[in-house]
Amino acid sequence: MFKELELLKGFLFSRLHNVPSKLNLNITSLCNSQCRTCNIWKTYRQQPQKAQEELTQEEIQRLLSAPGLNIEWLTIAGGEPFLKNDFENILQFVINDCPSIKLLSIPSNGLDKKRILKCLTPVKDQKKLLLYVTFSLDGPPDIHNYVRGVENGYEKTWDTYNEVKKLVSRNDNFRIALETTISKFNIDHIEPFIKKLISDGHTLILAMAHNAYQYKNEGEDHLLLQEGQDRIKEIILNVAGNIRGLSPEKVLKRVYLKNCIPYVENPGKHILPCTALQNSIVVDPYGNVFPCTMWNKKIGNIKEHDYNLMALWNTSNRVQTRKEIKNQQCPACWTPCEAYQSIAQNFYRPSVLKNIW
C-alpha cells in the first residue's frame, strides 16, 4: 500500500507543479490478434514499411531518461508490447534506471507465452516498483476467439496467465489480472463468464469498448449497444460489489466501475474533468505525442525535441490543447487508461465520493 500512496502523492504533485506524472507509451503496432474492437493489427498488414519508423530501444531509453521528466506511472502498450524487439531490455531499463517510476502497467493479449515468459523471468524478483500485467479475455472460449479473431486464442491466453501467475507468485510487487472489454460482440454471453471468474477468485478489470484514434476505429459503428445497457449495468455492479477494501487501488477501481454506468447511459457525456495534458500524456510508436489514447490531436513529435518530452510539454500547442480539454472540446471517454488519474485528482467531487464504498 505504501507504493500506492506514493503514487497518489505524485498525482497531487503533478497538479500543483503542472508536470506529467503518467505516460502512456505505445511502443509498437505489431499485434498477433485480429480483434473486432480494434484495428491496430491491420497497421503493418496494410503498411509493412511503417514498422521501420518505430522508436528503437535506444530512442525509448532517451525519452524515459530525459532531463526534467518525473513520470511515476508508466503504461507500456501496443499493439502487443511483448512483440517489440528488445522489449526485455526496455523492461529492465525501466525497472533499473528510471527511479521515479513507481507503477508500470502492461496490457497483453497473452498469446505468445514463450515470448512473455522470456521477458518477465529476468525481473520476476524485482521489488523497485509495482508491476501490473493484465491479460485480455473477452468471454468464454468461443466468444473470446470470435472477438479476438484467433483460433484457440482463449486457451493460449489462459495458459499464459496461469504460467505468469506461478512465475511471480512469491512477489507482492507483481499484480497479475484479467481484463475484459465489454462490446456489442460479447454482451449476450459475458455475464455468466464474469461471475465465474469472480467466484473463482480471479482479479478482473472491466473496460468498455471505445471508438478511438488509438484503436484505429474512429469511423466505425459504435461498439456499445444502447439496448444492452441494463445487462452492462448489472455486470458492472456485480464486479464492483466484489472489490472489497479501502486501499487506493481498490477505491479507484470501484469509483471507475460505478462511473461506467453514466458513461454507458450517455457515451457522449464527460464523467469527470479530464486530466489529460495536466498530469498525463501519450506517445505513440513513432514518437508522436497526443493528449490521450482517444483523441487524434497531435501535439508534436519527440524526435523534433531531442526526445525531451518536457520541452514539448512547455509548448503553446500543449497549453492550448489543455484548454480545449478543460472546456470539454475533446471526445468523451471513460477508459481505465484515462479515468484513474482523473479520479485521483477529482477525489473531492460527489461522483467520486459517493462511489467510494
N, C-alpha and C positions, 0 to 999 in steps of 0.2 A: 504493500500500500504506500510505502514511502516514495517509491518512484512515481506512482500515480499522482501523489500530492505535489511532488516537484514539477510534474508536467503541468498541472493546473496553475501553479505559480508562474510557469513560463508563459501560459496564455495571457495571464494578467499583465505580466511584464511587457509582452508584445503590444498590448493595448495601450499601456502607458507611454511606451517609447516608440511606437509606430514602426515596429520591425516585425518581419515574419517569424513565427515560431513553428509553422508547419509547412513542409514542402511535399507535394505530390510529384514524384519523379517517375514518369513513364519511360522506361529505358529501352523498350523495343515494341515493334508492331508485329513481331513474329508470334504466331499462335497456332497451336495444334488442335484447337476446337473449331467448329463451324457453327457458332451459335446463331439462333434465330433472333435473339435480342440484341445482337451486336455484330457489326461488320468489320471490326478491326482485322479479323483473319483474312479478309479479302485484299488487304493493302498490297502485300508483296506478290499475290497471285496476279493482280492487275498491273502492278508497277514493280517488278522484281529489282530493277536498278536502284530503287529508292532505299533499299536496305543498306546501301553503301553510305548513305547520308547520316546514319545513326551516330549518336555520340559514342566515342570509344571509351574504353575503361579509363584511359588517361584523362580524357576530357571530363568525364564524370567526377573523377577524383579532384580535378582542378575546381570544378563547380562546388563541390562539397567542402573544400578547404579554402575557399576564397576569403579574403580578409573582411571582417565585419559580420560575416554570416554566423548566426547563432541559432540554427534550427534545433528544436527539441523533439519534434515528431516528424519522422521521415516515412512516407509510404513509397515503396518501390513497386511499381505495377507495370503492365504492358498493354496489350498482348499478354503473353505468358512470360513473366520475368525470368523464370528459371531457364528459359531457352536462350537468353542473352549470352553471347560469347564472354568468357571470363567472369561470369556472374559470381562464382565462388570467390574470386579475388575482390570484386566490388563489395561483396558482403563482408569479407574480413576487414576491408579498409574501413567500412562504416563502423564496425564494432571496435576496431583497434585505434583508429586515427581520427575519429570525429567525436571528441569528448562531450560536446554539447548535446548530442542526440540521446534522449532518454527512452524513446519508443521508436521501434522500427516495425512497420507492418507490411506484410507481403501477401497479397491475394493471389491464389494459384488455382488452376483447373485440376491439378493433381494427376495429370495423365502420364507424365514421364517420371515414374517412380525412381528409376536409376539416376537420372539427372538431379532430381530434387534431393535424394539422399547424399549424392556426391557433394552438393553444395552445403547441406546442413550438418553433415557429420563432423567436419573440422571445427564447427562452432557450437557443438551440442552442449559444451560445458561452460559457455560464456556467461558471465554474470555482470557485464558492464551496462546492459540496457534490457528493457523489456522487448522481447521479440515475438510478435504475433504472426502466425502463419494461418491463413484461412483457406479451406478447400471448398470448391463450389459443388453443391449437389442440389439440383433444381427439381427434385421429385423422386418417386420410386424409379427403378431401373428403366423401364420402357419410356417413361415420360422424360427423365433426365437425358437419356440417349437421343430422344427426338429433339428436345430443346437445344442440346449441345451439338448435335449433328455428328456424333462419334459412336461407332459401333462398339459395344461393350465399355463405353466410357464410364458408366456408373461403377462397374466392377473395378476398373483401373483406379479411379479416384478413391473409392472406398479402401482399397488395398494400400494405396499411398498414405492416406490419412492415418490408418492404423499403424503402419510401419513408422511414420514420423512420430506419432504419439509415444510409441515404445522407445524410440531413439532418445527422446528428450524428457522421458517420464520423471527423471530424478532432478530436473532443473526447473525451479519455480519461476525462473526468468523467461521461460518459454510458455506461450499460450497458444494452444492448437484448437481450432474451431472449424465448424462447418458453416458455410454461408449459402443461403437460399434466396434467389431472386424471384419474386412473385411477378408473373406476367399473364397475359391472356392465354399463353401456351400451356400453363400448368395449373391455373386456378381451379379447375374442376377436379384435380387429383391431389392437390398438395396438402390438404388439411390432415387426413389420417397419417400421412408420411411425417409431417412435422410433429404431430402428437406422439408418434412412436419414437422419434429422435429424442424428444424431451423426456419421455418416460424411461428411456434407456440411459439418461444422464449425460447426453452429449451437449456440449456448448454450441449454441446456434445463433447466428446473426441473420437477421432478415433485411432484405433490401427490396425496394420497389423498382421495377424496370422503368428506365427513362429513355426518352429520345434525346440524344445529346451529341454534341460535336465529338467528344472523346470516343463515343461508340460508333461514329460514322453512320448514324441512322436518323439524322435530324428530320429528313423529309418524309419518313415512312409513317404508316398508320400508328396511332398511339398504342402503346404496349400494355396499358391497363384498360380493362373493360369496365365501363360505368355500371353495367348490370352485375358485376362481381363485387361491388362494394361491401355488401353485408358479409360475404364469405371472407373477404380480406380483413375486415374489422375483427371478426371472430378469431381469426388466426393470430392477428396482432395482439389482441388482449390475452389470448392463451399463452403466447410466448412471453409477453411482459409480466404476466402473473406468476411465471415460474422463475423470474430473476429476483432472487432474494438477497438482501444485504444492503449496506449503505456505503460500500467502497465507492470511490469516484467512478470506477469503470462501470459498476452495476447501475449507479444512478444515471449516468449518461445513456446507457443502453435503454433503461426504462423510459426516460424522457424522450429519447429518439423514437422509440416504438410507438408510444402513445400519441406522439405528434404526427406519426404516419397517417393516422385516421383523418385529420382535417386535410392532409395533402391528397389522400385518395378521394375524398369527397369533392375536392376542388383542386385539380393538379396545377392550375394557374395561380394558386394562392401562395404568397410568401409567408411561411410559417413563423420565422423569426428574422430579425435584422441579420443579414448575411455578413460574415466577417471576411469574405474573400478579399484579397488585396489589403486587408487590415492586419490579419495575422497569418494568412495562408496564401500560397501561390502554387502554380502548376508549371512544370517544364515537360515538354513532350520529347519523344526520342531523338528529335533533330535539333534540340536546343531552343525551340520556340517557346515563348513564355505566355501563359494565359492566366486569367483571374482564377479559374476553377476548372473542374473537369467537365462542366456543362456548356460553357459559353465560348463560342468561336469569335473571340475578341482578342486578337494578338496584341501583346504589349511590346514585344521586341524579340530579339534572339541573343542568347548569352554569348554566342561566338563573336558578336559585334561589340561586346562589352568585356572582352578578355576573361570571359567565364565568371565574371563578378556579378552575382545576382543582385547585390546591394546597389551597384551602380545603376542597374536597370530599375530597381525599386524606387530610386530617387528621381526618376524622370517625370516630366509633366504628363506623359501618356498614362503612367501608372496612377498618378494623382487624379487625373480627370476620370479615368475608368472607375476608380474607387468611388468618386462622387456619384457616378451613374448607378453603381451597385447600391449605394446608400439610399438613392432615390427610387429603388426598385425598378430600374430600367433594364435589368438583366432577366434571363429566363428563370422562372420559379422552379426550384427543385427541392428535394429532400432526400439526399443520399448520405450514408454514413461518412463518406469522404469529405463532405462539406458541412454536415449538420453538427457533428460532435463539437467542433471548436466554436461554432455559433452558439450552441447550448451553453458551453462553459463560460462564454463571455456575456451571455444574457441570462445568467443564473437568477437574477432578481425579478424577472418578468413572470406574470401569472401563468403563462403557458408552460413555463419550466417548473415553477414551484408546485403547482397543483398536480404535476405528474411525477414527482419525485418518489412517491410511495407506491 
